[in-house]
Amino acid sequence: MIDKSSSSLTEALSQIRDGSTIMIGGFGTAGQPAELIDGLIELGIKDLVIV
């Protein structure tokens, strides 16, 4: 499997396109990556599959 982890939010967001499948880790609201989710909304990325 290819490692596609990112070291910054900007780098992570630059790799996500419409229709991408992404995996978001966390436990409920305590561990969700709010900045990543906000960035996806701001960029208008659509048709995502979230695992």
N, CA, C and O atoms as CSV, one atom per row, in Angstrom:
chain,resi,resn,atom,element,x,y,z
A,1,MET,N,N,0.843,-1.178,0.000
A,1,MET,CA,C,0.000,0.000,0.000
A,1,MET,C,C,0.887,1.240,0.000
A,1,MET,O,O,1.929,1.266,0.656
A,2,ILE,N,N,0.480,2.241,-0.720
A,2,ILE,CA,C,1.237,3.481,-0.809
A,2,ILE,C,C,0.889,4.367,0.386
A,2,ILE,O,O,-0.284,4.545,0.712
A,3,ASP,N,N,1.917,4.923,1.038
A,3,ASP,CA,C,1.708,5.839,2.155
A,3,ASP,C,C,1.385,7.219,1.596
A,3,ASP,O,O,2.228,7.846,0.953
A,4,LYS,N,N,0.179,7.687,1.839
A,4,LYS,CA,C,-0.224,9.006,1.353
A,4,LYS,C,C,-0.498,9.950,2.516
A,4,LYS,O,O,-1.324,10.856,2.401
A,5,SER,N,N,0.195,9.742,3.640
A,5,SER,CA,C,0.005,10.642,4.770
A,5,SER,C,C,0.651,11.989,4.463
A,5,SER,O,O,1.585,12.071,3.665
A,6,SER,N,N,0.149,13.036,5.097
A,6,SER,CA,C,0.630,14.398,4.854
A,6,SER,C,C,1.115,15.013,6.157
A,6,SER,O,O,0.634,14.670,7.237
A,7,SER,N,N,2.067,15.918,6.043
A,7,SER,CA,C,2.610,16.555,7.237
A,7,SER,C,C,1.955,17.901,7.539
A,7,SER,O,O,2.200,18.478,8.598
A,8,SER,N,N,1.125,18.410,6.624
A,8,SER,CA,C,0.449,19.679,6.888
A,8,SER,C,C,-0.958,19.651,6.296
A,8,SER,O,O,-1.258,18.866,5.397
A,9,LEU,N,N,-1.797,20.514,6.816
A,9,LEU,CA,C,-3.167,20.603,6.320
A,9,LEU,C,C,-3.194,21.030,4.859
A,9,LEU,O,O,-3.948,20.471,4.062
A,10,THR,N,N,-2.379,22.011,4.504
A,10,THR,CA,C,-2.331,22.495,3.124
A,10,THR,C,C,-1.929,21.382,2.170
A,10,THR,O,O,-2.510,21.242,1.093
A,11,GLU,N,N,-0.937,20.590,2.561
A,11,GLU,CA,C,-0.486,19.473,1.725
A,11,GLU,C,C,-1.597,18.436,1.572
A,11,GLU,O,O,-1.833,17.930,0.475
A,12,ALA,N,N,-2.273,18.124,2.667
A,12,ALA,CA,C,-3.351,17.135,2.616
A,12,ALA,C,C,-4.478,17.600,1.702
A,12,ALA,O,O,-4.959,16.835,0.866
A,13,LEU,N,N,-4.896,18.844,1.858
A,13,LEU,CA,C,-6.001,19.363,1.051
A,13,LEU,C,C,-5.646,19.449,-0.427
A,13,LEU,O,O,-6.519,19.304,-1.283
A,14,SER,N,N,-4.377,19.682,-0.734
A,14,SER,CA,C,-3.968,19.810,-2.138
A,14,SER,C,C,-4.066,18.486,-2.897
A,14,SER,O,O,-4.082,18.477,-4.128
A,15,GLN,N,N,-4.131,17.373,-2.173
A,15,GLN,CA,C,-4.175,16.055,-2.803
A,15,GLN,C,C,-5.597,15.528,-2.991
A,15,GLN,O,O,-5.789,14.490,-3.624
A,16,ILE,N,N,-6.589,16.228,-2.453
A,16,ILE,CA,C,-7.969,15.746,-2.490
A,16,ILE,C,C,-8.730,16.424,-3.623
A,16,ILE,O,O,-8.747,17.650,-3.730
A,17,ARG,N,N,-9.346,15.624,-4.451
A,17,ARG,CA,C,-10.115,16.109,-5.604
A,17,ARG,C,C,-11.573,15.651,-5.481
A,17,ARG,O,O,-11.883,14.779,-4.669
A,18,ASP,N,N,-12.452,16.226,-6.270
A,18,ASP,CA,C,-13.838,15.759,-6.314
A,18,ASP,C,C,-13.843,14.256,-6.579
A,18,ASP,O,O,-13.097,13.769,-7.429
A,19,GLY,N,N,-14.685,13.526,-5.850
A,19,GLY,CA,C,-14.818,12.094,-6.048
A,19,GLY,C,C,-13.779,11.248,-5.334
A,19,GLY,O,O,-13.775,10.026,-5.486
A,20,SER,N,N,-12.897,11.869,-4.557
A,20,SER,CA,C,-11.862,11.116,-3.840
A,20,SER,C,C,-12.478,10.272,-2.729
A,20,SER,O,O,-13.565,10.569,-2.234
A,21,THR,N,N,-11.773,9.226,-2.350
A,21,THR,CA,C,-12.106,8.445,-1.169
A,21,THR,C,C,-11.058,8.768,-0.125
A,21,THR,O,O,-9.863,8.604,-0.371
A,22,ILE,N,N,-11.495,9.228,1.047
A,22,ILE,CA,C,-10.550,9.566,2.107
A,22,ILE,C,C,-10.968,8.888,3.407
A,22,ILE,O,O,-12.147,8.607,3.626
A,23,MET,N,N,-9.990,8.632,4.261
A,23,MET,CA,C,-10.249,8.045,5.566
A,23,MET,C,C,-9.927,9.098,6.615
A,23,MET,O,O,-8.832,9.661,6.632
A,24,ILE,N,N,-10.884,9.355,7.480
A,24,ILE,CA,C,-10.703,10.334,8.547
A,24,ILE,C,C,-10.802,9.600,9.870
A,24,ILE,O,O,-11.799,8.932,10.144
A,25,GLY,N,N,-9.764,9.722,10.696
A,25,GLY,CA,C,-9.745,9.065,11.993
A,25,GLY,C,C,-10.253,9.981,13.088
A,25,GLY,O,O,-10.349,11.196,12.911
A,26,GLY,N,N,-10.574,9.385,14.211
A,26,GLY,CA,C,-11.030,10.146,15.360
A,26,GLY,C,C,-12.089,9.368,16.108
A,26,GLY,O,O,-12.597,8.358,15.622
A,27,PHE,N,N,-12.413,9.843,17.288
A,27,PHE,CA,C,-13.426,9.188,18.110
A,27,PHE,C,C,-14.485,10.217,18.461
A,27,PHE,O,O,-14.291,11.050,19.346
A,28,GLY,N,N,-15.599,10.151,17.761
A,28,GLY,CA,C,-16.668,11.109,18.019
A,28,GLY,C,C,-16.198,12.529,17.774
A,28,GLY,O,O,-15.340,12.769,16.924
A,29,THR,N,N,-16.751,13.456,18.509
A,29,THR,CA,C,-16.363,14.852,18.327
A,29,THR,C,C,-15.039,15.183,18.994
A,29,THR,O,O,-14.453,16.228,18.709
A,30,ALA,N,N,-14.554,14.318,19.876
A,30,ALA,CA,C,-13.298,14.591,20.580
A,30,ALA,C,C,-12.082,14.433,19.680
A,30,ALA,O,O,-11.072,15.103,19.893
A,31,GLY,N,N,-12.158,13.563,18.680
A,31,GLY,CA,C,-10.993,13.305,17.860
A,31,GLY,C,C,-11.148,13.661,16.398
A,31,GLY,O,O,-10.264,13.367,15.593
A,32,GLN,N,N,-12.254,14.287,16.040
A,32,GLN,CA,C,-12.461,14.599,14.624
A,32,GLN,C,C,-11.541,15.735,14.187
A,32,GLN,O,O,-11.325,16.681,14.944
A,33,PRO,N,N,-11.005,15.650,12.986
A,33,PRO,CA,C,-10.104,16.692,12.473
A,33,PRO,C,C,-10.905,17.880,11.922
A,33,PRO,O,O,-11.117,17.987,10.714
A,34,ALA,N,N,-11.340,18.755,12.806
A,34,ALA,CA,C,-12.224,19.865,12.429
A,34,ALA,C,C,-11.612,20.756,11.351
A,34,ALA,O,O,-12.317,21.190,10.440
A,35,GLU,N,N,-10.315,21.035,11.442
A,35,GLU,CA,C,-9.684,21.908,10.446
A,35,GLU,C,C,-9.704,21.269,9.057
A,35,GLU,O,O,-9.892,21.963,8.058
A,36,LEU,N,N,-9.512,19.958,8.989
A,36,LEU,CA,C,-9.568,19.263,7.703
A,36,LEU,C,C,-10.974,19.346,7.115
A,36,LEU,O,O,-11.142,19.647,5.934
A,37,ILE,N,N,-11.962,19.082,7.929
A,37,ILE,CA,C,-13.350,19.130,7.466
A,37,ILE,C,C,-13.707,20.544,7.010
A,37,ILE,O,O,-14.332,20.718,5.964
A,38,ASP,N,N,-13.315,21.550,7.786
A,38,ASP,CA,C,-13.566,22.945,7.396
A,38,ASP,C,C,-12.881,23.273,6.072
A,38,ASP,O,O,-13.456,23.957,5.225
A,39,GLY,N,N,-11.654,22.787,5.894
A,39,GLY,CA,C,-10.921,23.029,4.652
A,39,GLY,C,C,-11.604,22.410,3.449
A,39,GLY,O,O,-11.649,23.014,2.378
A,40,LEU,N,N,-12.137,21.208,3.618
A,40,LEU,CA,C,-12.860,20.546,2.526
A,40,LEU,C,C,-14.098,21.347,2.137
A,40,LEU,O,O,-14.413,21.486,0.955
A,41,ILE,N,N,-14.792,21.870,3.137
A,41,ILE,CA,C,-15.991,22.672,2.873
A,41,ILE,C,C,-15.614,23.969,2.160
A,41,ILE,O,O,-16.256,24.350,1.181
A,42,GLU,N,N,-14.577,24.643,2.649
A,42,GLU,CA,C,-14.151,25.916,2.054
A,42,GLU,C,C,-13.720,25.755,0.598
A,42,GLU,O,O,-13.975,26.633,-0.225
A,43,LEU,N,N,-13.070,24.642,0.280
A,43,LEU,CA,C,-12.609,24.410,-1.085
A,43,LEU,C,C,-13.732,23.955,-2.017
A,43,LEU,O,O,-13.571,23.956,-3.237
A,44,GLY,N,N,-14.866,23.568,-1.439
A,44,GLY,CA,C,-15.998,23.141,-2.256
A,44,GLY,C,C,-15.809,21.769,-2.879
A,44,GLY,O,O,-16.417,21.462,-3.904
A,45,ILE,N,N,-14.970,20.943,-2.267
A,45,ILE,CA,C,-14.744,19.591,-2.785
A,45,ILE,C,C,-16.029,18.790,-2.588
A,45,ILE,O,O,-16.639,18.830,-1.519
A,46,LYS,N,N,-16.435,18.060,-3.634
A,46,LYS,CA,C,-17.716,17.359,-3.579
A,46,LYS,C,C,-17.570,15.906,-4.005
A,46,LYS,O,O,-16.524,15.479,-4.494
A,47,ASP,N,N,-18.648,15.163,-3.803
A,47,ASP,CA,C,-18.734,13.746,-4.177
A,47,ASP,C,C,-17.662,12.902,-3.500
A,47,ASP,O,O,-17.108,11.990,-4.113
A,48,LEU,N,N,-17.366,13.202,-2.237
A,48,LEU,CA,C,-16.362,12.438,-1.495
A,48,LEU,C,C,-16.961,11.155,-0.945
A,48,LEU,O,O,-18.151,11.086,-0.639
A,49,VAL,N,N,-16.115,10.145,-0.825
A,49,VAL,CA,C,-16.450,8.936,-0.085
A,49,VAL,C,C,-15.593,9.004,1.171
A,49,VAL,O,O,-14.365,8.978,1.089
A,50,ILE,N,N,-16.234,9.090,2.335
A,50,ILE,CA,C,-15.525,9.217,3.606
A,50,ILE,C,C,-15.604,7.881,4.336
A,50,ILE,O,O,-16.689,7.345,4.564
A,51,VAL,N,N,-14.442,7.355,4.697
A,51,VAL,CA,C,-14.369,6.080,5.414
A,51,VAL,C,C,-13.990,6.379,6.844
A,51,VAL,O,O,-13.864,5.461,7.655
